[in-house]
Amino acid sequence: MGKHSRPGPSNQPSRAVPYVDADSPFAAYDKRRRPPMDINRRHRPTHGGAGHLRPDEPRVLEEWNGFAYEPVGTALDLTAAQDWVNEPQVGDGPAA
């Protein structure tokens, strides 16, 4: 295996590349509007550093607005921030 080889079957696409529908006429536009790694919500420690360190400190909650992440609130600790990130959002239900 080479230095940068990805483990797993060669016929599987990488999970690091977001899915884009090539048949859509707006595919290029949609690709630019997608959040990095398809993460719409994220949290950051208020004083910087790694997200898993000091789990009892407050977190800044950020949400993707179509162009950049913007702060939308704060959480008291890591577990509250993770709950906010993982809660269902409007439009996350099963497709009809």
LINVEN-V162565 format. One record per residue. N is the residue number from 1. RES is the residue in three letters. PSI is psi in degrees with one decimal (999 if undefined). BURIAL is # if it has 24 or more other ideal C-beta (glycine too) atoms within 12 Angstrom, else .. D_FIRST is the distance of its C-alpha to the first C-alpha in Angstrom with 2 decimals. Layout:
# LINVEN-V162565
N&RES&PSI&BURIAL&D_FIRST / N&RES&PSI&BURIAL&D_FIRST
This chain:
# LINVEN-V162565
1&MET&142.8&.&0.00 / 2&GLY&174.2&.&3.77 / 3&LYS&-36.1&.&6.68 / 4&HIS&25.2&.&8.07 / 5&SER&143.3&.&6.05 / 6&ARG&131.3&.&8.74 / 7&PRO&153.5&.&8.94 / 8&GLY&176.6&.&11.35 / 9&PRO&143.9&.&12.60 / 10&SER&-17.0&.&12.01 / 11&ASN&3.0&.&15.82 / 12&GLN&132.4&.&16.51 / 13&PRO&153.8&.&17.43 / 14&SER&142.3&.&16.36 / 15&ARG&-6.4&.&19.08 / 16&ALA&-9.7&.&19.28 / 17&VAL&122.2&.&21.14 / 18&PRO&149.4&.&24.76 / 19&TYR&133.6&.&26.18 / 20&VAL&129.3&.&28.60 / 21&ASP&111.1&.&30.90 / 22&ALA&-21.9&.&30.76 / 23&ASP&-14.3&.&34.14 / 24&SER&135.9&.&36.03 / 25&PRO&-17.5&.&38.14 / 26&PHE&20.2&.&37.52 / 27&ALA&-43.8&.&33.71 / 28&ALA&-40.1&.&33.35 / 29&TYR&-47.0&.&36.05 / 30&ASP&-36.6&.&34.63 / 31&LYS&-38.6&.&31.18 / 32&ARG&-27.8&.&32.89 / 33&ARG&-8.8&.&34.93 / 34&ARG&143.8&.&32.18 / 35&PRO&155.9&.&31.40 / 36&PRO&130.4&.&28.02 / 37&MET&22.6&.&25.64 / 38&ASP&36.2&.&28.71 / 39&ILE&109.2&.&30.32 / 40&ASN&-28.7&#&34.08 / 41&ARG&142.9&#&35.23 / 42&ARG&165.8&#&33.99 / 43&HIS&149.1&#&35.61 / 44&ARG&143.8&#&35.55 / 45&PRO&140.6&#&37.31 / 46&THR&-28.4&.&40.60 / 47&HIS&19.7&.&40.16 / 48&GLY&-176.3&.&36.51 / 49&GLY&-173.6&.&33.71 / 50&ALA&146.6&.&31.09 / 51&GLY&-23.8&.&32.06 / 52&HIS&-9.5&.&31.77 / 53&LEU&149.9&.&33.95 / 54&ARG&66.5&.&37.72 / 55&PRO&-11.9&.&37.87 / 56&ASP&1.1&.&41.68 / 57&GLU&156.5&#&41.91 / 58&PRO&157.5&.&42.65 / 59&ARG&147.8&#&40.09 / 60&VAL&129.4&#&40.47 / 61&LEU&130.0&#&39.77 / 62&GLU&143.8&#&38.41 / 63&GLU&143.1&.&38.33 / 64&TRP&127.8&.&36.90 / 65&ASN&8.6&.&39.89 / 66&GLY&-16.2&.&38.18 / 67&PHE&-34.7&.&37.66 / 68&ALA&166.5&.&36.85 / 69&TYR&137.0&.&36.97 / 70&GLU&143.4&.&40.55 / 71&PRO&135.7&.&42.00 / 72&VAL&-4.2&.&43.94 / 73&GLY&-169.9&.&44.91 / 74&THR&159.5&.&44.16 / 75&ALA&150.2&#&43.34 / 76&LEU&-32.4&.&44.75 / 77&ASP&-177.8&.&41.57 / 78&LEU&-42.7&#&37.92 / 79&THR&-38.7&.&38.84 / 80&ALA&-38.1&.&41.30 / 81&ALA&-41.6&#&38.79 / 82&GLN&-37.0&.&36.17 / 83&ASP&-41.3&.&38.94 / 84&TRP&-42.5&#&39.83 / 85&VAL&-38.4&#&36.28 / 86&ASN&-3.6&.&35.90 / 87&GLU&147.5&.&39.41 / 88&PRO&142.3&.&39.82 / 89&GLN&164.8&.&40.77 / 90&VAL&130.2&.&43.06 / 91&GLY&1.4&.&41.33 / 92&ASP&-5.0&.&38.62 / 93&GLY&176.6&.&40.43 / 94&PRO&143.8&.&39.59 / 95&ALA&137.1&.&40.05 / 96&ALA&999&.&43.30
